[in-house]
Amino acid sequence: MRRDGGLGGDDRAGLDARVVLRHGAFALDAALRVPAGEVVALMGPSGAGKSTLLGVLAGLSGFDEGHVHLHGRALDPSPARRTPPASRGVVLLGQDPRLFPHLSARDNVAFGLRVHGATKPASAAGAADWLRRVGLEDLGGRRPAQLSGGQQQRVALARALATAPAAILLDEPLTSLDTETAGDVRALLHQQLVATRTTAVVATHDAVDAVALATRLVVLEDGRVTQSGPVRDVLSSPATRFAAAVAGLNRVVGEVDDAAAWRSGGLVLPHVAGGRHRSPVAAVFRPGDVRVLDRPPAKAGEWAARIVRLEQTPAGVRLRTADPDVAVDLTADRAPGLAPGDPITLQVDPGDVRFIPEP
């Protein structure tokens, strides 16, 4: 079966979409390109428009301006000329596996193949093959209620990929799973997307999903793309506060003065590029590279701050401070006695800081 649903087109073209949609106070204006056979991660805060964009790509929602092309085929040449969801060759898989409760796992997978024209024997054979691929060959006779959440997601993935879709859209598919199960399903997703060379978009809040599944990352904020590029490039050089938080980094915006010093609040750092970078410039560093001192600040990279809040972490405690807003990771034994509102002296080695010019 062709990945474009047998309806022609250039299989090398991948997904090319521009979607403009206005709904009340919310506006989505985003372009998305996914080369054929590649996986792109889509990240953004809640309400950024990720699910809305996937809904348009799947044909479930209309849009005001733009287009959706897939493998050279114009699915939606314009808002007025749209291909129905069932004819797009696109599968949308979300947190809810949406399995038929009255059918067994085997019959759920076979159903998708029958809908796409496979004979009963061929669909049964295909279902058995895909249940084997997802590690459920011995559970094909069970109904969804008899399966765990992770097993249900495996069945849903098998049903989706068995039909050789032109593209698969994954909307937070691992969010409802526990950490260990999510890791297992994530590994399975990566294995099968690579094996089938399926063009895919994965909307997620988890940087681990992006690194494990995708080659490129698109950051969507307030309905607009704020950064895109290879996954590790985006995570190492975040262009926004949200992207930095996803990457587990501090991103502090400051200015470079004529003396080649970078400043933000009480934090001053040498800026080796001098005045060649226009202000403002973002300083990026890890929360674990920030140290707490028991004396007043005395040199560059040391500054007085005030604790805003303390957050418990598996490794200890994360302090959030103000002026500038910086996260500091401490081991549990370093946190006793600290409380919101306390003054504190912090230090970061200038060698642990990277500077990124603001867009």
Salt bridges, closest charged atoms under 4 A:
ASP4 OD2 - ARG2 NH2 2.76
ASP10 OD1 - ARG12 NE 3.13
ASP11 OD1 - ARG2 NH2 3.95
ASP16 OD1 - ARG33 NE 3.54
ASP16 OD1 - HIS67 NE2 3.67
ASP29 OD1 - ARG18 NH2 2.85
ASP29 OD2 - ARG224 NH1 3.72
GLU65 OE2 - ARG22 NH2 2.91
ASP76 OD2 - ARG88 NH2 2.77
ASP129 OD1 - ARG132 NH2 2.59
ASP129 OD2 - ARG133 NE 3.11
GLU172 OE2 - HIS205 ND1 2.60
ASP206 OD2 - ARG186 NH2 3.89
ASP209 OD1 - ARG186 NE 2.56
ASP257 OD2 - ARG263 NE 2.95
ASP289 OD1 - ARG286 NH2 2.91
GLU302 OE2 - ARG295 NH2 2.85
GLU311 OE2 - ARG309 NE 2.73
ASP325 OD2 - ARG241 NH2 2.15
ASP325 OD1 - ARG320 NH2 3.17
ASP329 OD1 - ARG318 NE 2.71
GLU358 OE1 - ARG251 NH2 2.21
